[in-house]
Amino acid sequence: MDDVSIRAASHEDVRKLIEDRYDRHHLLDHLHHRRGILLLALVGEGLAGHLFLRFAPPEEPELRDGLPGVPLLQHLRVMERHQRSGVARRLLAEAENRLRALGHGRVALGVHPDNHRAIRLYEDLSFTAWRDRHLATFREHVLEDGNTVRVQEPCLVLVKQLAPPSG
Ligand SMILES: CC(C)(COP(=O)(O)OP(=O)(O)OC[C@H]1O[C@@H](n2cnc3c(N)ncnc32)[C@H](O)[C@@H]1OP(=O)(O)O)[C@@H](O)C(=O)NCCC(=O)NCCS
């Protein structure tokens, strides 16, 4: 865990380090459209995890209207062999620090209601439900030939209040 470093990523980093077809496709698209910052957790030169901080308005109209100007955390993933050693916590802490420094008072994210591991992590970090009702959203799967298909998915939206930076 001590040898984990976190830094913002370039397109080149994504091409070199991110093998998962879904993450690679969407992260390259987000960076291309300058929707936010991609944080990478690295152990040496190897990828341990990633998290995207989205400043562009969300795709879902309900989120655009209900949480205007609130950045969204997306694409949190920790590689299997690095899981359960605090990498997600480190990525989330770095994201929160950066957002506070930029003057944001709140952050939001969406999680599948069955993803108990992730929900436990977020609740532990003081994220709370934005509303009880799930949001109907779409997950855009990337096929082997590069085409995408949209599959409807429920999403639990969580928010967190960010304290102003100290000092
Ligand atoms: C969810 C995920 C990001 C957690 O990453 P991680 O680096 O293993 O998490 P951490 O080591 O920082 O653990 C933080 C907390 O998360 C929770 N957690 C993580 N893995 C867990 C597991 N297998 N079972 C139960 N709780 C778990 C625990 O509360 C844990 O705290 P603890 O270790 O003190 O009990 C990782 O499992 C993952 O990449 N999953 C697949 C992708 C995903 O679901 N992303 C979230 C999308 S919203």
The ligand as an SDF file (V2000), in Angstrom:
LIG
                    3D

 48 50  0  0  0  0  0  0  0  0999 V2000
  -15.1450   -1.7600   -4.8980 C   0  0  0  0  0  0  0  0  0  0  0  0
  -13.6250   -1.6690   -5.1250 C   0  0  0  0  0  0  0  0  0  0  0  0
  -13.3300   -0.3980   -5.9400 C   0  0  0  0  0  0  0  0  0  0  0  0
  -12.9200   -1.5710   -3.7470 C   0  0  0  0  0  0  0  0  0  0  0  0
  -11.5370   -1.3830   -3.9830 O   0  0  0  0  0  0  0  0  0  0  0  0
  -10.4320   -1.7880   -2.8930 P   0  0  0  0  0  0  0  0  0  0  0  0
   -9.1640   -1.0950   -3.2420 O   0  0  0  0  0  0  0  0  0  0  0  0
  -10.4030   -3.2510   -2.7330 O   0  0  0  0  0  0  0  0  0  0  0  0
  -11.0410   -1.1160   -1.5950 O   0  0  0  0  0  0  0  0  0  0  0  0
  -10.1950   -0.7690   -0.2720 P   0  0  0  0  0  0  0  0  0  0  0  0
   -9.1080   -1.7650   -0.0480 O   0  0  0  0  0  0  0  0  0  0  0  0
   -9.8220    0.6770   -0.3250 O   0  0  0  0  0  0  0  0  0  0  0  0
  -11.3030   -1.0710    0.8190 O   0  0  0  0  0  0  0  0  0  0  0  0
  -12.1030   -0.0870    1.3260 C   0  0  0  0  0  0  0  0  0  0  0  0
  -13.3790   -0.6630    1.9060 C   0  0  0  0  0  0  0  0  0  0  0  0
  -14.2280   -1.1630    0.8780 O   0  0  0  0  0  0  0  0  0  0  0  0
  -15.0190   -2.2480    1.3800 C   0  0  0  0  0  0  0  0  0  0  0  0
  -14.6540   -3.4490    0.6240 N   0  0  0  0  0  0  0  0  0  0  0  0
  -13.7170   -3.5610   -0.3280 C   0  0  0  0  0  0  0  0  0  0  0  0
  -13.6720   -4.8250   -0.7960 N   0  0  0  0  0  0  0  0  0  0  0  0
  -14.5980   -5.5270   -0.1070 C   0  0  0  0  0  0  0  0  0  0  0  0
  -15.0300   -6.8980   -0.1240 C   0  0  0  0  0  0  0  0  0  0  0  0
  -14.4590   -7.7930   -0.9420 N   0  0  0  0  0  0  0  0  0  0  0  0
  -16.0120   -7.2560    0.7240 N   0  0  0  0  0  0  0  0  0  0  0  0
  -16.5680   -6.3640    1.5670 C   0  0  0  0  0  0  0  0  0  0  0  0
  -16.2000   -5.0550    1.6430 N   0  0  0  0  0  0  0  0  0  0  0  0
  -15.2370   -4.6470    0.8090 C   0  0  0  0  0  0  0  0  0  0  0  0
  -14.6360   -2.3790    2.8350 C   0  0  0  0  0  0  0  0  0  0  0  0
  -15.4660   -1.4860    3.5720 O   0  0  0  0  0  0  0  0  0  0  0  0
  -13.2040   -1.8560    2.8140 C   0  0  0  0  0  0  0  0  0  0  0  0
  -12.7530   -1.4250    4.0640 O   0  0  0  0  0  0  0  0  0  0  0  0
  -11.9510   -2.4600    5.0270 P   0  0  0  0  0  0  0  0  0  0  0  0
  -10.9000   -3.1340    4.1800 O   0  0  0  0  0  0  0  0  0  0  0  0
  -11.3870   -1.5490    6.0880 O   0  0  0  0  0  0  0  0  0  0  0  0
  -12.9970   -3.4160    5.5190 O   0  0  0  0  0  0  0  0  0  0  0  0
  -13.0610   -2.9200   -5.8750 C   0  0  0  0  0  0  0  0  0  0  0  0
  -13.5630   -4.0700   -5.2310 O   0  0  0  0  0  0  0  0  0  0  0  0
  -13.4120   -2.9830   -7.3560 C   0  0  0  0  0  0  0  0  0  0  0  0
  -12.6770   -2.4610   -8.2080 O   0  0  0  0  0  0  0  0  0  0  0  0
  -14.5490   -3.6240   -7.7010 N   0  0  0  0  0  0  0  0  0  0  0  0
  -14.9770   -3.7680   -9.0950 C   0  0  0  0  0  0  0  0  0  0  0  0
  -15.4130   -2.4380   -9.7150 C   0  0  0  0  0  0  0  0  0  0  0  0
  -16.4470   -1.7130   -8.8750 C   0  0  0  0  0  0  0  0  0  0  0  0
  -17.3770   -2.3110   -8.3440 O   0  0  0  0  0  0  0  0  0  0  0  0
  -16.2980   -0.3870   -8.7930 N   0  0  0  0  0  0  0  0  0  0  0  0
  -17.2290    0.4850   -8.1020 C   0  0  0  0  0  0  0  0  0  0  0  0
  -18.1640    1.0690   -9.0990 C   0  0  0  0  0  0  0  0  0  0  0  0
  -19.3390    2.1550   -8.3490 S   0  0  0  0  0  0  0  0  0  0  0  0
  1  2  1  0
  2  3  1  0
  2  4  1  0
  2 36  1  0
  4  5  1  0
  5  6  1  0
  6  7  2  0
  6  8  1  0
  6  9  1  0
  9 10  1  0
 10 11  2  0
 10 12  1  0
 10 13  1  0
 13 14  1  0
 14 15  1  0
 15 16  1  0
 15 30  1  0
 16 17  1  0
 17 18  1  0
 17 28  1  0
 18 19  1  0
 18 27  1  0
 19 20  2  0
 20 21  1  0
 21 22  1  0
 21 27  2  0
 22 23  1  0
 22 24  2  0
 24 25  1  0
 25 26  2  0
 26 27  1  0
 28 29  1  0
 28 30  1  0
 30 31  1  0
 31 32  1  0
 32 33  2  0
 32 34  1  0
 32 35  1  0
 36 37  1  0
 36 38  1  0
 38 39  2  0
 38 40  1  0
 40 41  1  0
 41 42  1  0
 42 43  1  0
 43 44  2  0
 43 45  1  0
 45 46  1  0
 46 47  1  0
 47 48  1  0
M  END
$$$$
